[in-house]
Amino acid sequence: MIELTKLLKVWEPTILPSGYMFSRIEEEHLWECKQLGAYSPIVLLNTLLFFNTKYFQLKNVSEHMKLSFAHVMRRTRTLKYNTKLTYLRFFPPFQKQGIESDKLVGKRKRHEGAEVPIAVEMVENTDNPLRCPVRLYEFYLSKCSESVKQRSDVFYLQPERSCVPNSPMWYSTMPIDPGTLDIMLTRILMVREVHEELAKVKAEDSDPELSD
């Protein structure tokens, strides 16, 4: 398992002449195979890791370990025609939570010559509630102990050994092992849609007109 993970870490998707990013692993396959969803504690953890990588742009274990319950917040904004949009916002722990942004994709603001990360967001999936990051995060919270929901030092929790799908509590109060998180993340980084999203934001950040 360890050797396979090492090999997968150096994997890169093939870019076809048309510019299409080719990978045999696609997001839809993971949903269909029940590798994403809320079918079990570990599948739900894998799903949160997937969403946080794709939309919060967290590309390594160190970045994921900065996530915490206290820094991920559910928000709602009003759109045209008085419709509501619900989303999750991640405030990096080294940043004051008073900073607001209307951008739905993570950006980096330049401040006195340095790049300062700002809050990043992921919006609800109203077309398919079973694949909605907001609803799945809320379900995750419902399976966690009340004692962890305001903690600022943990986000990914260790599944309880004896739990079954209908157990009221799925997770302990202990963080998941970083080595396990690394193995899960290595596989998520092979998904085509994750690479496309990371590449899109990287291109936007490198555009001076979008970065200013």
For each residue, the residues with C-beta under 8 A, 3 or more apart:
1: 4 5 183
2: 5 6
3: 6 7
4: 1 7 8
5: 1 2 8 9 182 183 186
6: 2 3 9 10
7: 3 4 10 11
8: 4 5 11 186 187 190
9: 5 6 186
10: 6 7
11: 7 8 190
12:
13: 21 22 23 190 192 195
14: 21 22 23
15: 19 20 21 22
16: 19 20 21 22
17:
18:
19: 15 16
20: 15 16
21: 13 14 15 16 192 195 196 199
22: 13 14 15 16 192
23: 13 14 26 190 191 192 195
24:
25: 29 30 190 191 192
26: 23 29 30 191 192 193
27: 30 31 36 50 191 192 193 194
28: 31 32
29: 25 26 32 33
30: 25 26 27 33 35 36 50 191
31: 27 28 34 35 36 37 131
32: 28 29
33: 29 30
34: 31 37 39 43
35: 30 31 43 46
36: 27 30 31 43 46 47 50 131
37: 31 34 43 44 47 130 131 136
38: 43 44 47 130 136 139
39: 34 43 44 165
40: 43 44 165
41: 44 45 143 159 160 163 170 171
42: 45 46 159
43: 34 35 36 37 38 39 40 46 47
44: 37 38 39 40 41 47 48 136 139 140 143 170
45: 41 42 48 49 156 157 159 176 184
46: 35 36 42 43 49 50 184 188
47: 36 37 38 43 44 50 51 136
48: 44 45 51 52 136 137 140 156
49: 45 46 52 53 64 156 181 184 185 188
50: 27 30 36 46 47 53 54 188 191 194
51: 47 48 54 55 56 122 133 136 137
52: 48 49 55 56 58 64 67 90
53: 49 50 56 57 58 59 64 185 188 189 194
54: 50 51 193 194 197 198
55: 51 52 106 120 121 122 133 197
56: 51 52 53 67 90 106 120 122
57: 53 106 120 197 198 201
58: 52 53 63 64 66 67
59: 53 63 189 198
60: 63 64 185
61: 64 65 178 181 182 185
62: 65 66
63: 58 59 60 66
64: 49 52 53 58 60 61 67 155 156 181 185
65: 61 62 178 181
66: 58 62 63 71 92 93
67: 52 56 58 64 71 72 90 155 156
68: 71 72 93 151 152 153 154 155
69: 72 141 148 149 150 151 152 154 155
70: 150 151 152
71: 66 67 68 90 91 92 93 97 152
72: 67 68 69 88 89 90 91 137 155
73: 88 89 91
74: 86 87 88 134 137 138
75: 86 87 88 89 121
76: 84 85 86 87
77: 84 85 87
78: 82 83 84 85
79: 82 83 84 85
80: 83
81:
82: 78 79
83: 78 79 80
84: 76 77 78 79
85: 76 77 78 79 123 124
86: 74 75 76 123 124 134
87: 74 75 76 77 104 121 122 123 124 134
88: 72 73 74 75 121 122 133 134 137
89: 72 73 75 119 120 121
90: 52 56 67 71 72 119 120 121
91: 71 72 73 95 97 99 119
92: 66 71 95 117 119
93: 66 68 71 152
94:
95: 91 92 99 116 117 118 119
96: 99
97: 71 91
98:
99: 91 95 96 118 119
100: 119
101: 107 118 119 121
102:
103: 106 107 118 121
104: 87 121 123
105: 120 121 201 204
106: 55 56 57 103 117 118 120 121 201
107: 101 103 118 204 205 210 211
108: 115 116 117 118 205 211
109: 115 116 118 211
110: 113 114 115 116 211 212
111: 114 115 116
112:
113: 110
114: 110 111
115: 108 109 110 111
116: 95 108 109 110 111
117: 92 95 106 108 120
118: 95 99 101 103 106 107 108 109
119: 89 90 91 92 95 99 100 101
120: 55 56 57 89 90 105 106 117
121: 55 75 87 88 89 90 101 103 104 105 106
122: 51 55 56 87 88 133 134
123: 85 86 87 104 133 134
124: 85 86 87 132 133 134 135
125: 128 129 131 132 133 134 135
126: 129 132
127:
128: 125 131 132
129: 125 126 132 135
130: 37 38 135
131: 31 36 37 125 128 136
132: 124 125 126 128 129 135 136
133: 51 55 88 122 123 124 125 136 137
134: 74 86 87 88 122 123 124 125 137 138
135: 124 125 129 130 132 138 139
136: 37 38 44 47 48 51 131 132 133 139 140
137: 48 51 72 74 88 133 134 140 141
138: 74 134 135 141 142
139: 38 44 135 136 142 143
140: 44 48 136 137 143 144
141: 69 137 138 144 149
142: 138 139
143: 41 44 139 140 168 169 170 171
144: 140 141 148 149 157 169 170 171
145: 148 149 169 171 172 173
146: 149
147: 151 173
148: 69 144 145 151 154 157 171 173
149: 69 141 144 145 146
150: 69 70
151: 68 69 70 147 148 154
152: 68 69 70 71 93
153: 68
154: 68 69 148 151 157 175
155: 64 67 68 69 72 175
156: 45 48 49 64 67 175 176 181
157: 45 144 148 154 171 172 173 174 175 176
158: 171 172 174 175 176 177
159: 41 42 45 163 170 171 172 176
160: 41 163 167 169 170 171 172
161:
162:
163: 41 159 160 167 169 170
164: 167
165: 39 40
166:
167: 160 163 164 170
168: 143
169: 143 144 145 160 163
170: 41 44 143 144 159 160 163 167
171: 41 143 144 145 148 157 158 159 160
172: 145 157 158 159 160
173: 145 147 148 157
174: 157 158
175: 154 155 156 157 158
176: 45 156 157 158 159 180 181
177: 158 180 181
178: 61 65 181 182
179: 182 183
180: 176 177 183 184
181: 49 61 64 65 156 176 177 178 184 185
182: 5 61 178 179 185 186
183: 1 5 179 180 186 187
184: 45 46 49 180 181 187 188
185: 49 53 60 61 64 181 182 188 189
186: 5 8 9 182 183 189 190
187: 8 183 184 190
188: 46 49 50 53 184 185 191 194
189: 53 59 185 186 194 195
190: 8 11 13 23 25 186 187 194
191: 23 25 26 27 30 50 188 194 195
192: 13 21 22 23 25 26 27 195 196
193: 26 27 54 196 197
194: 27 50 53 54 188 189 190 191 197 198
195: 13 21 23 189 191 192 198 199
196: 21 192 193 199 200
197: 54 55 57 193 194 200 201
198: 54 57 59 194 195 201 202
199: 21 195 196 202 203
200: 196 197 203 204
201: 57 105 106 197 198 204 205
202: 198 199 205 206
203: 199 200 206 207
204: 105 107 200 201 207 210 211
205: 107 108 201 202 210 211
206: 202 203 211
207: 203 204 210 211
208: 211 212
209: 212
210: 107 204 205 207
211: 107 108 109 110 204 205 206 207 208
212: 110 208 209
